[in-house]
Amino acid sequence: MATIDEAKLVTPERLRTVFNHIDTDGSGSLSADEIKAILCFDDDFDPYEVDKIIKQADTNNDGEI
C-alpha cells in the first residue's frame, strides 16, 4: 500500500501558493468574500457557517484572517 509523505506534500511554498490563490486582491489577508468564494463553490457549504468560522479566527475583529 502506498503512503503519502505529508512533509513533502505540505510545504511552506505550497501553502503560500494556495494562500496567494485564495487572496485574490493581494492584500495579504483573507476576507470573508475570498473565503466564501473557495468554500461555497456549491450548495454544500452554508455562507453563514463561513461567517462563524471567520468570527472565531478573526482575533483583531477586522473581518479578515
Backbone torsions as a table, in degrees:
resi	resn	phi	psi	omega
1	MET	NA	135.5	179.7
2	ALA	-82.0	144.8	176.4
3	THR	-121.6	158.0	179.9
4	ILE	-102.7	129.1	175.9
5	ASP	-86.2	100.2	-175.8
6	GLU	-60.8	-31.4	179.1
7	ALA	-62.4	-32.9	177.8
8	LYS	-83.7	-28.4	-177.8
9	LEU	-77.2	-44.0	-177.3
10	VAL	-106.5	96.2	179.2
11	THR	-114.4	159.1	176.8
12	PRO	-55.9	-36.9	-179.9
13	GLU	-66.1	-41.9	179.2
14	ARG	-69.3	-39.6	176.8
15	LEU	-62.0	-41.6	178.4
16	ARG	-63.9	-40.5	178.6
17	THR	-61.7	-45.7	178.5
18	VAL	-63.4	-46.6	179.1
19	PHE	-57.4	-47.5	-179.4
20	ASN	-62.5	-32.4	177.0
21	HIS	-66.4	-40.4	-179.8
22	ILE	-75.2	-37.9	-178.1
23	ASP	-78.1	73.7	-171.8
24	THR	-67.3	-24.4	179.5
25	ASP	-93.1	-1.9	177.2
26	GLY	68.6	23.5	-175.9
27	SER	-77.9	-16.9	-176.4
28	GLY	89.3	0.9	174.4
29	SER	-139.6	165.7	-177.5
30	LEU	-107.8	121.6	177.4
31	SER	-83.0	165.8	177.3
32	ALA	-58.3	-41.5	-179.4
33	ASP	-64.2	-39.2	178.9
34	GLU	-66.4	-41.0	179.3
35	ILE	-68.3	-41.6	178.1
36	LYS	-63.5	-36.4	179.8
37	ALA	-60.8	-34.2	179.1
38	ILE	-81.6	-46.7	-173.4
39	LEU	-81.5	-27.0	-173.9
40	CYS	-107.4	36.5	-179.1
41	PHE	-69.2	-15.4	172.7
42	ASP	-140.0	-174.2	-174.0
43	ASP	-82.3	5.2	-177.3
44	ASP	-78.3	-17.8	-176.5
45	PHE	-119.3	126.3	-176.7
46	ASP	-81.5	123.0	179.4
47	PRO	-56.8	-29.9	178.3
48	TYR	-68.0	-31.1	175.8
49	GLU	-67.8	-36.3	176.4
50	VAL	-62.5	-42.3	177.7
51	ASP	-58.7	-39.5	177.9
52	LYS	-64.5	-43.0	179.3
53	ILE	-61.7	-46.4	-179.1
54	ILE	-62.8	-43.6	-179.9
55	LYS	-59.4	-39.2	179.3
56	GLN	-69.6	-36.6	-175.5
57	ALA	-89.9	-14.5	-176.6
58	ASP	-82.7	87.7	-173.1
59	THR	-71.6	-23.5	-179.7
60	ASN	-109.3	8.9	175.4
61	ASN	58.3	37.2	176.8
62	ASP	-99.0	2.9	178.4
63	GLY	82.9	7.3	-178.7
64	GLU	-132.4	163.0	176.4
65	ILE	-119.1	NA	NA
